[in-house]
Amino acid sequence: MKLEMSTHMRLEQRMKLAPHMIQSMEILQLPILALQERIEQELNSNPVLEMAEPSDPEAPASDGEQPPDNISVDERDLVVDTDNNKVKDFQRLDNLGDGFKDYMSQSGTFHKRIRADEPDAKLQAINNTAAPPQSLHEHLEEQWRMVEAEKPVKKAGGMIIDYLDDRGYLTVRLEQLHNKDRADFTLDDLKKAIELVQKLEPAGVGARDLKECLLIQMAQSSEEMTFESRLIAEHMGALLENRLPDIAKKMKCSVKAINLAVKRLSKLDTSPGLQIGPNRNHAITVDVIVEQLDDSAGFTVRLADSDLPNLRVSKYYSKMAKDTKVAEKTKKFLQNNIRSAQWIMDAIEQRKNTLLKVTRAVVKYQRDFFERGQLHLRPLPMSKVADDVGVHLATVSRAVAGKYVQCSWGMLPLRKFFSGGTKDDNGDLYSWEAIRAKLRRIIDAEDKAKPLSDDQIRKKLAESGIKNLARRTVAKYRKLLNIPTARFRKKY
């Protein structure tokens, strides 16, 4: 086989996305909170981009014009007169010096304020910033320092605290924490330390399983829970399997007494460590608001973007970029930043228009849902909305990604309205979301003494007109709704 190098010419077409198109797609995909953060980054990195005041969005930026004639004499430009004595000129020089000394004697750093009574934004941000939450590890270590114990036990307890997970459980065996090559503490010290750690707050930390966690909390409770402690200690497995009659027979009590005990046990915390530590729940902010008109003739759609700042290009830098006296390197820098600022402003405006159009199309096709609720959600493919709006399918997907809509039925993800479905006997379309809602309604209405099996639920759905569902599909939807099987739903 002969290897050689050669030159060939080939004509081909390639589609490449311009930078501003990529930026436009990124802005479209951002939810409202991420968009606010992105705008803040652009304001910090782009000197020509600035916020316009809501009261006067068209107010020009400072462009270095000459001050008006009605200012004080001390603030005018110094021009030496041609008089002989020059007394007035020297007086102005003395006054300027005094003013400069007064300015330098002022405390604090200079920052521009729009009004004299405007509060300090940085100081307000510091005062309104929440202190970092204390972690579970810090909370327990703070208590452990106050515990009186021998030095080896103190060291063993510190290691146990280090190995607790976020829920407060010790997921490793004590034998694994004991290193035979180290003489800091023994296995007996670890056993003494675990007993002391389990007395710390919150109650239940340091447990090695759910059973021990519940027993620790009942032991530290001020209420009398002897019966509940025996129930957990002796019949935990049967209780988890909902075999209450068997437990009642072995404990020689009534099922009613066990139900009362289970009700009291439900007040205990199965994950005590989560009481302490940072809150990982992320705030959800709606992007679109759908409201019904007073005459019930339709719905109005508006964006929830009142917190977004009004952006504009600084007229001062725009004028400087056109000035022939400015250095070419500076002009090129300003022109690039002006172009970047214009791109992001156009991308934000395009995001608003696209999101409004997509939401209005959703409201048009899902009118029954907005009027009558979850059971009337219809199948809606994204391609249908894309054709209605006149954009690509990927644009609709980006527009609804991570966005939430607020309506009379609550705060819902915009992607919820796009799903497949099926037809009933009457030819009416039902989305999979509507079918899951109907399934939940059937389970809520069942007799808890004789809960329905998945096959019985399938038959109930068939009676309502939805006949083409398999039993395994019903089981899948039930699991998605976090609904247990019939045996665990049974009430004695």
N, C-alpha and C positions, 0 to 999 in steps of 0.2 A: 504494500500500500504506500503510495507516494504522497508525501505531505508537502504542500506549497502554499504560498501567500499570494492572493490576488485581490484586485480592486473591482468592485461592482457598483453600479448606480441603480437605485431602486426608488420608485415613486409610490408613496403611500400616504394615507390620511390618518392623523392621530388627533384625538380629542383631548385637550388639556384644559384644566380649570384655571381660570385667572385667580390671583390672590384674593381679589375682592369678592369673587363668587364663593370661594372656600370660606371666607370670613362671614359672608351672608348666611351660608348653611349652618355654620357654628352658632351664630347669634339666634337663628330660628329655632334651633334645638334646645336652647337654654331656657329653663324655667325662670320665673320672675326673680327669685332670690339670687340665682347664679348670674342673671343678667345685671342686677344691681352691683354685684361684686366685679363683674367684667367692666362695667362703666367706670367704677372707682379705679380700677387698674389703668384704664385708658387715660383718665384724668390725671393720674400721677405720672404716667410715662410720656404723655404727649403735651408739650407746653402750649400748643396753639389751640387745644380743645379746652373749653371752659363752660361753666354752667351759667345759663341765663336766669335772671331773677323771675319768679312767677308773676310778680306784679308788673314787670316791664320786660317781657322777653325780647323785645327789639332794642333794648338799651345798648348803645354802642360801648365798646370796650375803650379803655384808656389808650389814646393814640398819641400822647405826647404833645398835644396842641398847646399853644401859648395860653397863659392864664388871662382871664378877662381884666378889663381896665378898672373895675370897681374894687380890687383887692387893696389891702393896706400898703402903705408906702414901704414898709420894711420888707415886703414880699416881692417887690418889683426888682427887675434886673438892675444891677449896679452899672450906671453909666455916668462917668465923671464929667461934670459940667465944665464949661470953659470960663466960669467966673473967676475972679482973681483971688477971693479969700478962701473958696472951697470949704467953707465951714459946714455946709449941709452934707457934703460927701463924707467928711470925717465923722459927723454925728451918725450917719447911716452905718458906717463901718463899726462904730462902737456898739450900736444897737444890734447889729448882726452877730457880733461876738457874744453879747449877753444872751441872745436867743440860742446860740449854739451851746453855750454852757448850760442853760436851762434844759435843753434837749438831752444832753449827755448825762445830766444828773437824774433823769427820770429812770425809775426802776422797771425791770421787765424787758422782755424782747419785743421788738416791733412786729406787728402783724396788721395787715390791712383789714379794716372793718367797714362795712357798708354804712352802718348807722352808729351813732355815738352810744346808744343804749343797747347795742347788740351784745349778747353774752358770749363769753369765750367758748368756742366750740370744742377745743381740746380739753379744757377743764371740765366741761359738761360730759364729754365722752369718758374721761377718767372716773368721774363720780358715778356715772351710770353703768360702768362695767362691773359685772358680778365677779365676786372673788372665786377663784378656782375651787371646785368642790373637793372635799376630802375623800380620798380613796379608802376602800375597805382595809387595805394593808396599813395605811397611816392611822386609821381609826383604831385598829386592834393593837398596833405597836404603842400607841399613846396610852392605852389601858394596860398593856403588858409591862410597861416601865413602872407602873404603880403596884404590881403584884409582888408580894414578898415570897421569895423562894430561894433555894440554894442556887449557887452559880451554875452548876451543870444543868439544872432544871430550867433556869432562865435561858440558857443558850439553846436547849432543846425546844423550848416554847417558841423562841424566835425563828427557828428553822421551820417549825410546824406552820407558823403564820405565813412564812414565805411561800409555802406550798399550797395554801388555800386558793381555790379558784374564785371567780367572781360571784358565784352563788353562795360561797362560804363553806364549801365542802372540802374535805381532805381526800383527794383522789388517789393518793399513794399509800401503801402500807407502811406502818411504823418501822418494820424491818428494813425497808428500802432507805429510810432516812438515817439509819444507823450505819456508820462507817467504822468497821472494825479497826482500821488503821489509825483512826483518830481517837484520842482519849478525852475529848471535850465532854462527852456525856455518854451514858450507857442506854441500853434499851429500856431499863427500868425508869431512867430519867425521862425518856420520851413518853412512857405511859403516865407518869405523874404530870408531865407538862400538858398532855392532851386533855386530862381532866380539868386542869386549871384554865386552859384556853376555851373549853366548852362552857365555862362560867362567865365569859366575857359577853358584852353586848355587841350586836343584837343577839337575842336568845336563839340558839340553834347553830351558831357557827362552830366549826371544828368537827361537825358530824361527818361520818364516813359513808352514810347512806341515808335514804329517806326515813327509814324506821328509827334510826338513832336521832335524827334531826327532830322528829315529832316527840320522841320520848324526852329529849333535853328540854324542849319548850314546855311540855306538860309538867316536868319536874320543877321548873322555875316559875310556873304560873301560880298566881295567888288563889285561883279557883281550885275546887276539889275535883280532880280528874283521875281518880283511882280507876274507875271503870274503863275510861278511855285508854289509860295506860296499859291495862290488862288486855284490852281489845287489840291494841297495836302490837304489844309484845308477843302475844300468843297466836294471833290470827291475822297477821298482816297480809299474807299471801291470799287467803280466802277473801279478805275484804277487798283487795284489788280486783278480784275476779267477780265481785258482786254476789257471792254465795252467802247471803245474809241468813236464810233459814238454817243452813248447816252451822253457821257460827252461833245462832241463837240456841240451837239444840245442844251444842258443846258447852256453852256458857250458862245454860239453864236459865235463859231469860227470854223475853219477848222480842220479836222483830222490831216492834215500836221502840223499845229501849235502845236497840242498836241504831235505828234511824236517828234518834235524838243525839246519840253519841257521835254519829257521823256528822251531824249538823254542827256540833260543837267543835269537832276536829277540823271542819272546813274553815274555821277562823284562824287556824295556825298557818304560819308561812312556810311553804316548802322550799323557798329560796331566800333565806334571811339575809344573805350577803348583798342582795340587790337593793336592800334598804339604804345602804351606804354606797357612796361613789357617784361618779358623774352620770348625769342623765343623758343617755345616748339617743333619746327620741328627737328626731329632727322635725323642726316646725314645717308645716305645710302652708303655703300661701297660694291663694287662688289666682289664676291668671285671667279668667273670664267669668263674668257674672251674667246669668240668664234670669230675667225677671218677667213675670207675667203682667201684661198691661191691665189697667183697672177695668176696662170693659170686657176682659177675657177674650178679646179678638185675636190675640197673638202674643208673641214674646219679643222682648227687646234684649239685645246682646251688646255688652260693653266690656271693655278691658279694665282690669283692676290694676292699672299702672300709674296711679296717682303719686306713688312714691318715687317714680323714676324722674331724674332731673332732666330739665330741658337743656340740651346741648347746643353749642354754636361754636363757630370758628372765631377766634379773636380778631377783631378788625385791626388791631394794632399790628399783629404779626402778618396779617393778610396784606396790609399796606406796606410793611417792611419787605415782604417777599417780592413786591413789584418795584421797589425803589432801586433805581440804577446805581445809586451811590453805595449800596450795601455790597459787601464782598460776595463773590460768586459762590464760595463754599457755604456761607451763611444762607444765601438765597436757596441753594439746593436743599439744605437741611430743612428750611422752613417749608419749601414746596412739598417735600416728601411727607412731612408731618401734616400739612394741610390736606394732602390727598388721603392720608390715612384717616384723618378726622372725618372727612367727608364720606369715606367708605363706611365707617361704623355708624354714622348718623343715617345714611341711606339703608344700611342693614337693619337697624332698629325700626325704622319706618316701614320697611318691607315686612318685618316680622309682625308688626301690629296689623297690617292689612291682611296678611295671609292667615293669621290666627283668627281674625274676625270673620273672614270669608268661610274658613273651615268650620268654625263653631256655628255660624248661621246655617250652613248646609246640614250640620248634625241636627240642629233644632228642627229644621224642616222635615227631615226624614224620621226623627224620633219624637215627633209631636205628641204621640200617644203616651210615651213615657213621661214627658214633662207635665202632662195633664193628669194622668191617672196612676203613674207609679211603676214600680219595678216589674210587675207581671206583664207589662205591655211594652217591654223593650224588644225591638225588632232586630232581626239580622241586618247588618249593614257592613258591606265590604268597603275597604278604603278606596278601591278603584272607583266606586260609584261617586264618592265625595270628590275624588280627584277630577273626574270628568265634569262634575257640576261646577267646581271652582275653576277648572281650566289650568291645572298644574299637574306636575308629575306625581306618581304614586309615592315616590320617596319623599317628596316635599310634604305631603300630608302626614307621612309617618314621622318626619322630624318635627312637624308643627304640633303634634299631639303628644310627643315624648315628654314625660315628666310634668305635663300641664294638668291643672285641676280646674274644674268648673263648679261654681256655686249656684245652686238652684233651690227650689222649694223642697226638694228631697234630700238636701244635704250637700256636702262637699265631696265631689266624685272625680276620679281620674278621667280625663277626656278620652283616653284609650278604651274605657269601659264600654263606650257606645259602638265600638267596632268589634263585631264578632259574627260567627256563623250561627246557624240555627236549623230549624226544621219546620214542617207544616203539620197542622193538626187535621182532623177529619173535615173541618169546615173550610179548610184552605187558608186559615190564618197563620201567619208566620210567628214563630217564637224563637228568640235567641237562646243560646245556651245559658246566659245569665238569667233570663226569665224562667227557664226550666228549673234551674237550681233554686230560685226563689219559690217556685211552686212546690218543689221537693221539701224545702224547709217548712213551708206552711203545712204540708201534709203531716210531717213529723211532729210539729208543734201541736197539732189537733188530735194526735193519736191517744189512745188509752195507755197511760204509762204502766198500768198493771199488765197489759198485754201489748207490748210495743210491736210495731210492724217490722217484718223482715224486709230485706232488699227486694225480694221477689214480690211481696205484697205491695211495697211502694211502687214497683213497676206497674202492677195491675191498677193501682189507684191513678197513676199518671195516664194509663191507657184509657181508663174510664173518663178522664177529662179531655180526651181527644188526642193525646200524644202517645201513639201506639208503637212507634218504631224504635223504642229504646230497649237495649239489652240489660239484663240484670247487673252485669259487670260495669256498665256505664252508670247505673244508679249508685253502685258501690263507690265508684270513682268520684262522683259528684258529692256523695255523702262525706267521703274523706276530705275533699277539698273544703267542705264547710265545717270541718272539725267536729262532726257528729259521730258519736260512738255507735257500735253495733247494737242490735236489739237487746242482747243479753245485758249490756252495761247501761242501757237506758231504762231497764225495768225497775219499777218502784214497788217495794213490798209493803 
